[in-house]
Amino acid sequence: MSRALGYLGIARRGGNLELGEENAKALVKSGKARLMCLASDASDGAKRRAEGYVFETNVPLTVLNYPDTSWAKFYQTYVVEQ
């Protein structure tokens, strides 16, 4: 496991990471999001929607290249809160 996934796991356990597209969208729109991550195996539609959520915001969007991790199998979009 990489350090990045370890840090995301810590953020998740601490309640600072939301999983799922709708939760991510709500946090970006509320201004509480610090980072939006997208699974590398996300569909083209999910990628377009994520890009639309962060458009004209200061929230960076990054693609995680860890498609076989346990929680990445179920959720395509992640967001780290303030």
Backbone as CSV, one residue per row, in Angstrom:
resi,resn,N_x,N_y,N_z,CA_x,CA_y,CA_z,C_x,C_y,C_z
1,MET,0.842,-1.178,0.000,0.000,0.000,0.000,0.889,1.243,0.000
2,SER,0.487,2.241,-0.738,1.278,3.461,-0.813,0.950,4.380,0.360
3,ARG,1.807,5.342,0.565,1.557,6.332,1.618,0.284,7.120,1.349
4,ALA,0.043,7.436,0.084,-1.147,8.218,-0.263,-2.416,7.507,0.195
5,LEU,-2.508,6.212,-0.068,-3.690,5.469,0.370,-3.761,5.388,1.882
6,GLY,-2.619,5.297,2.531,-2.588,5.295,3.989,-3.138,6.590,4.557
7,TYR,-2.741,7.711,3.964,-3.234,9.008,4.422,-4.736,9.155,4.161
8,LEU,-5.201,8.656,3.027,-6.634,8.701,2.758,-7.404,7.840,3.756
9,GLY,-6.835,6.709,4.134,-7.468,5.871,5.150,-7.562,6.569,6.493
10,ILE,-6.505,7.282,6.869,-6.525,8.045,8.121,-7.588,9.132,8.055
11,ALA,-7.662,9.826,6.920,-8.676,10.877,6.754,-10.082,10.288,6.833
12,ARG,-10.267,9.112,6.261,-11.583,8.468,6.306,-11.963,8.090,7.733
13,ARG,-11.041,7.503,8.466,-11.321,7.122,9.846,-11.561,8.347,10.728
14,GLY,-10.919,9.453,10.394,-11.089,10.684,11.159,-12.317,11.488,10.766
15,GLY,-13.066,11.014,9.786,-14.271,11.723,9.362,-14.014,12.881,8.429
16,ASN,-12.819,12.930,7.838,-12.464,14.032,6.943,-12.448,13.626,5.477
17,LEU,-13.015,12.490,5.173,-13.063,12.002,3.796,-14.468,11.508,3.524
18,GLU,-15.056,12.005,2.472,-16.387,11.558,2.060,-16.234,10.710,0.808
19,LEU,-17.014,9.663,0.732,-16.993,8.766,-0.409,-18.295,8.892,-1.172
20,GLY,-18.208,8.811,-2.466,-19.398,8.836,-3.299,-19.579,10.162,-4.016
21,GLU,-20.155,10.055,-5.175,-20.280,11.225,-6.052,-21.186,12.308,-5.473
22,GLU,-22.321,11.935,-4.938,-23.254,12.938,-4.416,-22.679,13.659,-3.196
23,ASN,-22.014,12.925,-2.311,-21.377,13.553,-1.147,-20.266,14.495,-1.591
24,ALA,-19.487,14.066,-2.573,-18.403,14.909,-3.079,-18.956,16.185,-3.704
25,LYS,-19.999,16.040,-4.488,-20.619,17.202,-5.136,-21.114,18.207,-4.093
26,ALA,-21.776,17.710,-3.061,-22.316,18.591,-2.024,-21.201,19.339,-1.298
27,LEU,-20.098,18.664,-1.008,-18.993,19.321,-0.299,-18.304,20.361,-1.159
28,VAL,-18.139,20.070,-2.445,-17.516,21.059,-3.339,-18.408,22.287,-3.430
29,LYS,-19.711,22.072,-3.604,-20.631,23.205,-3.725,-20.721,24.022,-2.440
30,SER,-20.536,23.370,-1.288,-20.607,24.085,-0.010,-19.313,24.818,0.322
31,GLY,-18.253,24.544,-0.430,-16.967,25.196,-0.180,-16.120,24.504,0.867
32,LYS,-16.525,23.332,1.325,-15.785,22.616,2.357,-14.749,21.652,1.798
33,ALA,-14.777,21.385,0.518,-13.853,20.426,-0.083,-12.464,21.029,-0.256
34,ARG,-11.452,20.224,0.007,-10.062,20.635,-0.190,-9.431,19.933,-1.378
35,LEU,-9.906,18.739,-1.690,-9.340,17.926,-2.757,-10.397,16.945,-3.218
36,MET,-10.540,16.787,-4.521,-11.425,15.767,-5.051,-10.569,14.751,-5.782
37,CYS,-10.772,13.487,-5.453,-10.034,12.391,-6.073,-11.009,11.540,-6.861
38,LEU,-10.531,11.026,-7.968,-11.356,10.208,-8.836,-10.606,8.920,-9.118
39,ALA,-11.284,7.791,-9.034,-10.660,6.504,-9.331,-10.279,6.450,-10.805
40,SER,-9.149,5.837,-11.097,-8.672,5.787,-12.481,-9.597,4.993,-13.389
41,ASP,-10.393,4.089,-12.828,-11.302,3.301,-13.650,-12.718,3.874,-13.682
42,ALA,-12.871,5.127,-13.287,-14.182,5.775,-13.340,-14.620,5.937,-14.791
43,SER,-15.914,5.945,-14.991,-16.446,6.089,-16.347,-16.173,7.494,-16.878
44,ASP,-16.295,7.632,-18.185,-16.111,8.951,-18.800,-17.146,9.940,-18.279
45,GLY,-18.361,9.467,-18.058,-19.408,10.337,-17.512,-19.075,10.823,-16.118
46,ALA,-18.543,9.933,-15.277,-18.153,10.327,-13.916,-17.014,11.336,-13.961
47,LYS,-16.086,11.157,-14.893,-14.970,12.107,-15.034,-15.484,13.481,-15.443
48,ARG,-16.410,13.520,-16.401,-16.972,14.803,-16.842,-17.731,15.490,-15.711
49,ARG,-18.503,14.713,-14.956,-19.256,15.303,-13.844,-18.307,15.847,-12.780
50,ALA,-17.251,15.102,-12.450,-16.294,15.563,-11.446,-15.608,16.842,-11.912
51,GLU,-15.241,16.899,-13.181,-14.634,18.122,-13.714,-15.606,19.287,-13.630
52,GLY,-16.888,19.022,-13.847,-17.898,20.065,-13.738,-18.070,20.547,-12.307
53,TYR,-17.973,19.646,-11.342,-18.122,20.033,-9.935,-17.020,21.006,-9.510
54,VAL,-15.795,20.771,-9.954,-14.676,21.597,-9.496,-14.391,22.774,-10.421
55,PHE,-15.105,22.868,-11.533,-14.904,23.968,-12.464,-15.176,25.290,-11.755
56,GLU,-14.288,26.241,-11.932,-14.353,27.564,-11.316,-14.303,27.529,-9.789
57,THR,-13.646,26.532,-9.239,-13.378,26.483,-7.800,-11.872,26.334,-7.628
58,ASN,-11.419,26.413,-6.411,-10.008,26.187,-6.118,-9.754,24.764,-5.660
59,VAL,-10.699,23.873,-5.898,-10.575,22.477,-5.475,-9.857,21.694,-6.572
60,PRO,-8.669,21.149,-6.261,-7.968,20.350,-7.270,-8.635,18.990,-7.451
61,LEU,-8.611,18.497,-8.673,-9.130,17.181,-9.010,-7.952,16.309,-9.407
62,THR,-7.826,15.166,-8.763,-6.733,14.262,-9.076,-7.276,12.864,-9.316
63,VAL,-6.587,12.103,-10.157,-6.992,10.739,-10.460,-6.103,9.789,-9.675
64,LEU,-6.734,8.875,-8.940,-6.000,7.870,-8.167,-5.874,6.603,-9.000
65,ASN,-4.673,6.139,-9.160,-4.412,4.962,-9.973,-4.317,3.712,-9.096
66,TYR,-5.335,3.493,-8.273,-5.382,2.336,-7.383,-6.731,1.640,-7.539
67,PRO,-7.031,1.087,-8.702,-8.373,0.549,-8.924,-8.690,-0.718,-8.141
68,ASP,-7.693,-1.408,-7.601,-7.984,-2.667,-6.935,-7.989,-2.576,-5.415
69,THR,-8.002,-1.366,-4.853,-8.098,-1.247,-3.402,-9.525,-1.539,-2.967
70,SER,-9.705,-1.948,-1.736,-11.010,-2.428,-1.288,-12.103,-1.373,-1.394
71,TRP,-11.884,-0.145,-0.919,-12.965,0.832,-0.962,-13.049,1.539,-2.295
72,ALA,-11.979,1.522,-3.098,-12.049,2.134,-4.427,-12.922,1.312,-5.375
73,LYS,-13.151,0.047,-5.048,-14.010,-0.781,-5.887,-15.454,-0.315,-5.832
74,PHE,-15.849,0.276,-4.714,-17.247,0.623,-4.515,-17.554,2.085,-4.760
75,TYR,-16.558,2.939,-4.629,-16.777,4.381,-4.773,-15.823,4.926,-5.821
76,GLN,-16.344,5.708,-6.727,-15.526,6.272,-7.792,-14.996,7.653,-7.450
77,THR,-15.658,8.363,-6.577,-15.313,9.749,-6.293,-15.114,9.936,-4.799
78,TYR,-14.061,10.649,-4.436,-13.724,10.901,-3.028,-13.445,12.382,-2.879
79,VAL,-13.721,12.916,-1.714,-13.394,14.317,-1.467,-12.900,14.455,-0.034
80,VAL,-11.854,15.248,0.125,-11.286,15.503,1.440,-11.825,16.833,1.926
81,GLU,-12.374,16.832,3.130,-12.978,18.036,3.714,-11.933,18.884,4.409
82,GLN,-12.352,20.111,4.743,-11.499,21.015,5.504,-11.303,20.486,6.896
